[in-house]
Amino acid sequence: MATIDITKLRKVFGDENGEIVAVDDLDLTVEDGEFLVFVGPSGCGKTTTLRCIAGLEDVTSGTIEFDGRDVTDRRARERDVAMVFQNYALYPHMTVRKNIGFPLRLSTKQSSDEIDARVEEIAGLLGIDTLLEQKPRELSGGQQQRVALGRAIIRDPEVFLMDEPLSNLDAKLRSTMRTELQELQSELGVTTAYVTHDQTEAMAMGDRIVILEGGELQQVGTPSDVYRSPANEFVAGFIGSPSINAFTADVDGGLLTGPGGFEYALDDPSLVEGYDRVRVGVRPEDLRPEVDGAMPSEVTVVEEMGNENFLYARMGDVDLTARIESEIHPEEGVTVAFGFDEEDLYLFDPKTSESIKTKTSETDISYEQYVQPGPDQ
């Protein structure tokens, strides 16, 4: 296993006609055995960063170290990494057995019997031991993905690098494989860097999440950290589904006023001291209909999800989304006043987008009271 230290990493693409900065001064440490997820919109630099770690892209400047060993200029095969791509890149003419065992046949002097034994061990771990004599065209997408993982695992690398390996799977299988990947990584304990554009996947899988935008690091933290305490409005808007409701409000002492009759008196006016205007954010799940709610809004669409409803509404010229109980079902076109608790309110600097206030409600609950004693307790 390995700790990965990235210092001032910069990657620039281009020629005399212009340059594109794909990664800009990235400082990051991936801890030994950690499952770290890179997430962000298309073009944010997440895949480029992964390819730099793998040695598939030359670094413009900066350093990459594995356990204190500088690998910045080393070729991919000298870094002891295994990579799984969105396209599984299996050899179509080879059986599952030969696909999984190929890295060992290529790079070690183990006998065929030793390699076959290792292949069967890995295939059993992945639940594909009955498919060893089949070829990729005979497999489902999920089975092909397991073969690609097996080919990576068999090398026993220091680092796993995964570039959107689940994106070709249907929603149900994707959810299943997401859980299996987490269990597998936990069992193997291999340092893993994982790239996805899906923030839900990132939140579900990562020990920590790295959020990139425009090649720059926006925030790194646990799923709870980046959700509850985003560093800026971009992170707040990118993390969470549906996305956070955000709009501009005027400040008059401790009173916030905004579009469509929005009016909210802060219990703590010092939060906005020195500001004439702020950006206000409230997550859909924190809104609730109230008689005297601060956000009078006209309901435009109601989506019934079974266990909950999504209400889409307009407050002046601002679109809002509320995630509410399934029993609450207002008609389209009616006006509903939404309220929220101040502890769930987000405030952002309108010039810098940096956070002024994030969630302050305490949600951590001790699980120990719910744990059943084991047979030896």
SULNORLIN-V13952 format. One record per backbone hydrogen bond with DSSP energy under -1.0 kcal/mol. NH is the residue of the N-H (numbers start at 0). CO is the residue of the C=O. E is the energy in kcal/mol with one decimal. If there is no record, write none. Layout:
BEGIN
NH_CO_E ; NH_CO_E
END
This chain:
BEGIN
3_29_-2.4 ; 4_64_-2.5 ; 5_27_-3.5 ; 6_62_-2.5 ; 8_25_-2.4 ; 9_60_-2.4 ; 10_22_-2.2 ; 12_19_-3.0 ; 14_17_-1.9 ; 17_14_-1.8 ; 19_12_-3.8 ; 21_10_-2.0 ; 22_10_-1.6 ; 23_214_-3.0 ; 25_8_-2.4 ; 27_5_-2.5 ; 29_3_-3.0 ; 33_30_-2.2 ; 35_191_-3.0 ; 36_207_-2.2 ; 37_193_-3.5 ; 38_209_-2.9 ; 43_40_-1.6 ; 48_44_-2.2 ; 49_45_-1.9 ; 50_46_-2.5 ; 51_47_-2.0 ; 52_48_-2.2 ; 53_49_-2.1 ; 54_50_-1.1 ; 55_50_-2.4 ; 56_50_-1.2 ; 59_9_-1.5 ; 60_9_-1.8 ; 62_6_-2.2 ; 64_4_-2.4 ; 65_68_-2.5 ; 66_2_-3.1 ; 68_65_-2.0 ; 70_63_-2.7 ; 73_70_-1.5 ; 77_74_-1.8 ; 78_75_-1.7 ; 81_158_-2.3 ; 83_160_-2.6 ; 93_90_-1.4 ; 95_133_-2.5 ; 96_131_-2.6 ; 98_94_-2.6 ; 99_95_-2.6 ; 100_96_-2.1 ; 101_97_-1.2 ; 104_100_-2.1 ; 105_101_-1.9 ; 106_102_-1.7 ; 107_103_-2.1 ; 114_110_-2.4 ; 115_111_-2.8 ; 116_112_-2.1 ; 117_113_-2.0 ; 118_114_-2.7 ; 119_115_-2.5 ; 120_116_-1.8 ; 121_117_-2.4 ; 122_118_-2.9 ; 123_119_-2.0 ; 124_120_-1.8 ; 125_121_-1.8 ; 127_122_-2.7 ; 130_127_-1.8 ; 133_130_-1.9 ; 137_134_-2.4 ; 138_135_-1.9 ; 143_139_-2.5 ; 144_140_-2.2 ; 145_141_-1.8 ; 146_142_-1.9 ; 147_143_-2.3 ; 148_144_-2.1 ; 149_145_-2.6 ; 150_146_-2.4 ; 151_147_-1.3 ; 152_148_-3.0 ; 153_149_-2.2 ; 155_152_-2.5 ; 157_79_-1.9 ; 158_79_-1.2 ; 159_190_-2.8 ; 160_81_-2.7 ; 161_192_-2.6 ; 162_83_-2.9 ; 163_194_-2.2 ; 166_163_-1.2 ; 168_165_-1.8 ; 173_169_-2.8 ; 174_170_-2.0 ; 175_171_-1.9 ; 176_172_-3.0 ; 177_173_-2.0 ; 178_174_-1.6 ; 179_175_-2.1 ; 180_176_-2.7 ; 181_177_-1.8 ; 182_178_-2.3 ; 183_179_-2.5 ; 184_180_-2.8 ; 185_181_-2.3 ; 186_182_-2.1 ; 187_183_-2.5 ; 188_184_-2.7 ; 191_33_-3.2 ; 192_159_-2.5 ; 193_35_-2.8 ; 194_161_-3.1 ; 195_37_-2.2 ; 201_197_-2.1 ; 202_198_-2.5 ; 203_199_-2.0 ; 204_200_-1.8 ; 205_201_-2.3 ; 206_34_-3.0 ; 207_34_-1.1 ; 208_220_-3.5 ; 209_36_-3.4 ; 210_218_-2.9 ; 211_38_-2.2 ; 212_215_-2.1 ; 214_43_-1.6 ; 215_212_-1.9 ; 217_210_-3.1 ; 218_210_-1.2 ; 220_208_-1.8 ; 225_221_-2.4 ; 226_222_-1.6 ; 227_223_-2.9 ; 228_224_-2.8 ; 232_352_-2.2 ; 235_231_-2.1 ; 236_232_-2.3 ; 237_233_-2.2 ; 238_234_-2.6 ; 244_281_-2.3 ; 246_279_-2.0 ; 248_277_-2.9 ; 249_256_-3.3 ; 250_275_-3.2 ; 251_254_-2.4 ; 254_251_-2.0 ; 255_263_-3.2 ; 256_249_-2.0 ; 257_261_-2.1 ; 261_258_-1.4 ; 262_293_-1.4 ; 263_255_-2.7 ; 265_253_-3.3 ; 270_267_-1.8 ; 271_268_-1.5 ; 272_269_-1.1 ; 274_271_-2.1 ; 277_248_-2.3 ; 278_347_-2.6 ; 279_246_-3.5 ; 280_345_-2.7 ; 281_244_-2.2 ; 285_282_-2.0 ; 286_283_-1.1 ; 287_338_-1.8 ; 289_336_-3.5 ; 292_289_-1.0 ; 294_337_-2.0 ; 296_335_-2.6 ; 297_313_-2.6 ; 298_333_-2.8 ; 299_311_-3.4 ; 300_311_-1.7 ; 302_309_-3.0 ; 304_307_-2.6 ; 306_304_-1.1 ; 308_323_-2.6 ; 309_302_-2.7 ; 310_321_-3.0 ; 311_300_-3.0 ; 312_319_-2.3 ; 313_297_-2.1 ; 314_317_-3.0 ; 317_314_-1.8 ; 319_312_-3.1 ; 321_310_-2.7 ; 322_283_-2.3 ; 323_308_-2.5 ; 327_324_-1.4 ; 332_298_-3.1 ; 333_330_-1.5 ; 335_296_-3.3 ; 337_294_-1.9 ; 338_287_-3.3 ; 343_340_-1.8 ; 344_341_-1.6 ; 345_280_-2.8 ; 346_356_-2.3 ; 347_278_-2.5 ; 348_353_-2.9 ; 352_348_-2.3 ; 354_230_-2.0 ; 355_346_-3.5 ; 356_346_-1.8 ; 358_227_-1.7 ; 359_342_-2.8 ; 369_366_-2.1 ; 376_373_-1.6
END
